[in-house]
Amino acid sequence: MKVIRSIGSTALAGALMVAVGAAPAGAAKPERIPFEDRFEFTVEDFCDEPGLDAAIEGVASGVATIRTRDGFDYVTEHVRVRQTITAAGVTTTYTERTLFADHTISDLGDTIEVIVLATGNSTLYGPDGKAIARGPGQVRFRVVLDEATGEELSFELIKGSTGRNDDFCAAELAVRS
């Protein structure tokens, strides 16, 4: 999967909502939290192309589900992203459907380690509406959080994409040349 947006991923933020303390023993019913975040920003030197500024706007929406297991709150998020990217008078559309799921959570003493699975599909469409790049597959990453504050201490990709890995920036730049 490719992520070409420069915003803090709503999904990642949700995946890091791990409760640092133990949840009540009777908390068996999952909690579902729908979300929708609209965004708009400009990226200078888009895709590392000097002088190419891109206006990006879109929406990230979905639902987070929190389940308590082994004294931790495990988060699963179904996320949909749709955004437009306008640069040099050309507009492309990026879509993504991703499932983020806390795979394992481990108490390491002062820190909490979360292994997250992200799987889904992303597609970049050219100005004519035809797909010009795709990024299906799954990745896994490790996040280490401070147990007392919940602050992210480290983030590490531990399994790269298992699917097709089109170069989204190459596709973006090709439609603008």
Helices and strands as residue ranges (DSSP letters): H 10-15, E 31-43, G 46-48, E 54-69, E 72-87, E 90-107, E 111-125, E 131-134, E 137-146, E 152-159, H 168-174
